[in-house]
Amino acid sequence: MKVMVVGGGGREHAIIKRIKENPTVECVYAVPGNGGMAKDAILVDIPAKDIDGITRFAKEQGIDYAIVAPDDPLVLGCVDMLEAAGIPCFGPNKRAAIIEGSKAFAKDLMKRAGIPTAAYETFDDVDDALNYIKNAPIPIVIKADGLALGKGVIIAESREEAFETIKEIMEGHKFGASGDKIVIEEFLTGPEVSVLAFTDGNIVVPMVSSMDHKRIGNGDTGPNTGGMGTIAPNPYYTEEIAKECMEKIFIPTMNAMNAENRKFKGCLYFGLMLTKDGPKVIEYNCRFGDPETQVVLPLLNGDLLTIMRAVTNERLADARVEFKDSHACCVICASKGYPLEYEKGFEITMDESVEPYVYMAGAKLDPKGALVTNGGRVLGVTAVAGSLEAAIDMAYARASCVHFENKYLRTDIGAKALKAGLSK
C-alpha cells in the first residue's frame, strides 16, 4: 500500500512513524515533509496548501490512502479533491473542517446545540468591537475568526491592551483576512485539557487526554507558542470528567455537525477548560494537535492505519482503539528567540539511540546533505514510562542527547502536574 501524509511537522512525523508499523505499507510519501523525516518517508516538494498539486501527484503515483494532517489544506478542501479523484482519505471534508476554519461558526454551533463554552460576541466592524470593550470585563479573550498558525488567540490583561489588539488584528491585518472578523469571549479559568478523538460521524472514540504547555518560558511565562511540550494523560482529566465531556460535549458536537450536513470524519480535537462550573470548550481543531500527537500516539495500542481506515469507511465501531496504562512526555527543542526572531541553518546532531524517539519539525537537509535547523520549533523528544516523573526524566535525558547551536527548551514540562500531586 502506498500512503501519502500531507504536512511537514512533528505531528506528521509521529503519524508516519506509527503507520509504518502496518505490514501492508510499502512506502510513505510526506508532502512536503521535512529533511528530518527523510529516513522514514519519501519527501515530495509540494506545499501543503497546493491541493491541486497534491491531488495530481497522488493520482500519478497511484496513492492508495491519504492522510491530510494540517488545518490549512483541510479547510481549503484537500480531502474533497482527493476523494473526487478516487483516493480515500483520513480527515474531514471542507464542510466539516469549518469547525476550526471559523471560530465564529464553532461558537454559534455550540450555542445552538447547548454545548458549554465561554460567553462571546462576534464582530466584523472595528468600531463596534472597540465600543464593546469599553464596558467588557477584563481580562478578556480576543480571537481572529480564521486560521492564524495557532497564534490568533490573545488574552488581553487590560482594556488598553484589548483596544490595541483589536486594532492590530482588524486594521493592521496582523493575521491577514483571518482577522476580518473576530470573536471576543469571556476569560475562563481552570486547568486546560486537550482531548483528541477519532470520529466517523457515527460514534466518537476519545484518545488519551494530554496537557500542552503553550508559553515560551518556565512557569508559563512569556508569549504563546505552538506548544513547548506535552504530557499524557492529563492528571486533571478524571474518569468522572471524561464521562461528563462525552455526554455534554463530544456526542452533542458530532450530532450538531450531522444535523447541519457536516458529518465529521477524522480526528476532532477538543480544547477544554475545567472551570468551577464544569468542563467548557475553548476551541475545536479539525485535526491532530501538535505537539499533543507526539505523546498520544506513542501510548496507542494497536495499529493506527487500521483505525484511520475504519474512520474513513465509517466502521470505527469495529476498530480496536486502546491505550497503554503508562505516561508520556514530549519536550520541544526550539531555536533561541522563538516565537519572535531566531536564526536558522545550524547543524542538528544526536545520539543514534534517541533517533526513534525524536519527531522532526523545523528542519531541512542542506546542499551537503546535513540536517540543519529551519524553524522555531525544531523537534520534539518523547519518552513513555510507568510514571509521569519517570517519563519526564527520560524525555529530558534524551533531549540532552540532541545538539544544535542556539537550542532552547523549557525545563519544567510536566512540573505543574507533578506539583499538583494528582499523577501516580
N, C-alpha and C positions, 0 to 999 in steps of 0.2 A: 504493500500500500504506500502510495506517495502522499505525504501530508504537507500542507503549507500552513505556516504560522505567520500571520500578519502582525508586525510590530517589531520593536528593536530594543526593548529594555530588559531590566532584571525580571520582571513578571513573565515576559515571553521566554526568557532563558529557563526559568523554573518550569514553565509549561512544557518546553521542548525536552528537558531532561526527564520529565515523567512520562511523556507519551512515547519516548524512545524505548521504554521498557516493554511496550507491547510488541510481541514477536512478529506481528503482521506488518510492522512498519519497516519498509526497505530504505526510505530516505525521507529526511525532513528538510524543507526549504524554509528559511527565515527571510521574510520580506519586510523591511530591508535587513533586519538583524543588526548585529554589530560585530566588530572584529573579535571580541571575546567569545563569541558563540561559534567560531569557525571550526572548532573540534567537534561540535555537536550537531551542526546543521550546515547546509549549503546556503551561502549568503547570496541574496538576489538584490541588486541595487535599484529597487523601485521604491519611492517614498510611500509611506503607509496611507497617505491621503490620495494617491493616484489610483483610484479604484478602477478606472478604465485599464490602466497598465497592468494592475494586479490581475484583473479578470482575463486579459489577453494572455498573460504569462501562464495562468492556471490552465487555460484551455490548450495552449501549445504544449505544455508539459504533461498533460493528462493527469492533473491532480485528482486524487480520489476523495480527499477530505480537506476542508479548510477550517482553520481556527482564527477568527478575527478578534484580536485581543484589545486594542486601544479604543478609546472613546471616539476619536475623530472619524476613522473610517466607518465605524458602526453608525454614527449619526448621519454620515454622508450617504449611507445606503450600500455599503460594500457587500453585505450579506445578500441583499436583494439582487444585486447584479450577478454575484457568483451563482446564486441559486437559479436565476434565469438562464444561466449558461450550463445548467445541469450539474453543478458542483455542490454537494451537500456541505453545510457549514455548521459550526458551533458559534453562536452569537445571535443577538436579536436583530430583527429587520429594522428598517428605518422608522416605521411607525411606533415600534416598541422602544427603540433607543432614545426617543424623545424624553423618556423619564429622566435621563441625565442631560440630554441636549438642551432642555429648557427647565430651569428651576421654577419658573412661574407655572409651567404645566404641572410639574410634580407637586407643588404646593396646592394648586387648585384640585388636583386628583385626590390628594389626601383630605382636603376639605369636603369634597363631595362624598367620599367614602367613609368619613368619620375616623380616619386614621390619626392617632395622636402625633402632633407636631407643634412647633412654635407658632404663636400668633404672627401674622405677617400682613404686609401690603405690597402691591407691585406698582411700579411707576415707569412710564416712558417719557415723562416730561420732567426736566431737571428742576424747574421752579416748584412744581408740585412736591417733588421729593424733598427739596430743601425746606419748604414750609412744614412738611410733616415732621421733620427732625426737630423743629423749634420746640415742640412740646412732647417729643417722644422720650421714653425712659432711657437712661444711659447706664451702662454700656449697651450698645445695640449692634446688630449684625447686618452688614450690607453685602449683598451678593450680586455679581454680574449674572444675568439670566443665562447666557450661553457658556460654552466651553472656554476655559481660560487656563489650561495647563495645570489645573489644581491650585491656582493662585487667585481665583476670583472671589474668595470669601475674606472679608476684612471685619475684624471686631473693633469697632470704634469705642475707645475708652472715654472720650469726651465729646461734647457737642461740636467743638471746633474741628476735631478730627473727623467726625461724621460729615460735616459740611465739605471739608477738603476732599474726603474720599469720594463723595458723590460727584463733585466737580471733576476730579481726576478721571473717574470712570465714564461719566456721561458727556462731559465737554472735552476733556483731554483724550478721550478714547484710549485709555490705558489698556483695555482688553479688546480693542477694535469693536467690531459690530456686536460682539458678545455682551457689551455693556450698554447697548442702546436701550435696553430695558433692565431694570434692577428690581431685586426683591429686598425689602427691609423687614427684618423679623426680630422678635424679642430674643434677648440673650438668655440662654438656658445654662444651668449649672448642674454638675454631677459627673460621674465617670463616663468617659466615652467608650463605646464598643463598636467594633467592626464585625459584621456577620456577612459572609459571602454565602450565597445559596444557589444550588442548582435548581432550575425550574424548567419544565417543559410546557407550562401553561395549564397543566392538569394537577400537578402536585408541586410542593416546594420542599426541598430537602436541604436544610441548613448545613453548612460545613462547621468545623470547629471555630469558635469565636477568636478574635485577636484584639490586641491593643497597639495602636500606632503611636509614634512619638513624632509629632509634626514640627515642633520648633527646632531651630538650629542648635540652641545651646542647652547645656546641662540645666536641670531644674525647670525644663520647659520655658526657656527664656529666648528672646530674640525673635526674628521674623519666622513666619511659616515656611516650610519647605514641602517637597513632595513626599516627605517621610524619611526620618533618620534612623528608623529601626522599629521592630515589632516583636511582640511575644504572643504566644498562643499556648493554651487557651487563655482568654481574658478572665482573671480571677473574680472580677466583679459580676460576671455574667453567670448567675446561678441557674440551676435547673428550673426553679420556680419562675425566674425572669424569662428564661427561654420559652417556657410554656405560654406565658403571657404574650410574648412577642409573636409567637406562632398564631395565636388566636386573634390578637388585636392589630397586628401589623403585616406579617408575612402573607398569610392567606388572604386577608382583605385587599392587599396590594395586587396580588395575582388576579383575584376576582374583579377588581376595579379595572384593571387593564383589559381583561377579557370582555368586560361589559362594553368597552369602547372600541372593540375590534382591534385591539393592540396586543394580541397574545404574545407574551414574552417567553422566548426560548433561549436559554443561555445561562450566564451567571449574573444574578441580580445581587448587587451589593447594598446592604443596609447600614448606613452610618447612624448609630443610635446614641442618645444621651439618656443615662439613667437618672432621671430627675426625682425630686421628692414626690411628685405626682405620678410616678411610673415612667416606663420607657417611652421616649418620643423619637421620631425620625428627624435627624438633622439633614440628611441628604440621601439620595439614591445614586448609585452608579450602575451603568448598564453593562458592566464587565468586571473581571477580576481586579481587585485593588493591587496597588504597588506601593509599599513592599509587603502587604498582607499575604499575598500569594506565596511569598518566599518562606513563610512559616506554616501556612495552612497545607500546601501540597506535600511537604515532607512528612506531615502527620497522616496523610491519606493512606489507608489500606486499600489494596485492590488496584485496579487498572483505570487510570484517568481517561484514556482514549475510549474505552468501552463505555464509561459513564457519559462522556460527551456525545457519543453517537446515540446513546439511549435518549438523551435530551433532544437531539435533532429529530429522532424518529418518534418522539412522544411516547417513549417506553421507559421513562425514568422509574416508574414503579417496579419494574423488573430488575433494575440495576442494584448492585451491591455497593452501598456508599457507607463506609465505616472509617473511623479514625482511631489512631493509636492512643492508648491511655498514657500519653507522655507529654512533655513540654518542648516547645521550640522557641528559639531566639534568633533574630536576624539583626546584625549590626551593619549599618551603611557606612562605607568608606567614601568620603566625598572630597572634592577639591577645596582647599582652603579658600575662603571668600564666598563660597556658595551660601545663600542663593542670590548673591549680588554679583560682584566682579570676581573672576577667577581665571587663572592661567590653565592652558591645556597643552598637551603634547609631551607629557612626562612618561617615561617608560614604566610599565607595570610588571613587576616580577612577584612570584610567590612560590612557596614550597610546594612541591608536587603533591604532597599528602593532603593539602587543603583544597586542591582544584575541584574535587567533586562537590564541595560544599559552597562554592563561590558562584554567584549569579552576576554576570557582567551586564552593565547598563551603559554608562558613558565611556565607551572605549572603542578604539579602532586600530586597524593594522596600518603602520606607516609604510612608506615605499620600500623599506628594507625588510618588511615582514615583522617588525617588532610591535608588540601590543602597547599602545600608549593611551593616556587619558584623553577623553574627548567630550567631557560633560561635567556637570555639577555633582550629581550622584554617580560615582564611578562604578561601584559594585556593592553587592551585599554578601555577607558571610553568615551562614546559618548553621546552627547546631541543634540536635534533638537529644534529650536526655530524660531520665526518670523524674527529675525535679526541675523546677524553674531555675533555681540557683545554679544547678549543675549545667543547664543549657546555656545560661548567661555566661558562666565562666568559660565554657568550651567555645562559645562564639567569639568571645574576646581573645582567647588564646589563638584561635585560627586567624582572626583579623590581624593579629600581631605578626603573622607569617606572610602577610601581603604587603608589598612595598611599592611606593611611588612618591616622588617629591611633592610636597605640599599636601600630603594626606591629612585629612581631618575626620574625626569621628566623635560622637558623643560617648561619654564614658559611663552613662547612667541608664542605659536602656534596660527596662525591667525593674529598676530600683524602686519605683513608686509602688509597684505590685508587691515586691518583697517587703517593703516597709509596712504596707497595709496588713501584712500577716495573713493574707487570705489564701496564699498558694502553698501547697504542701509538696 
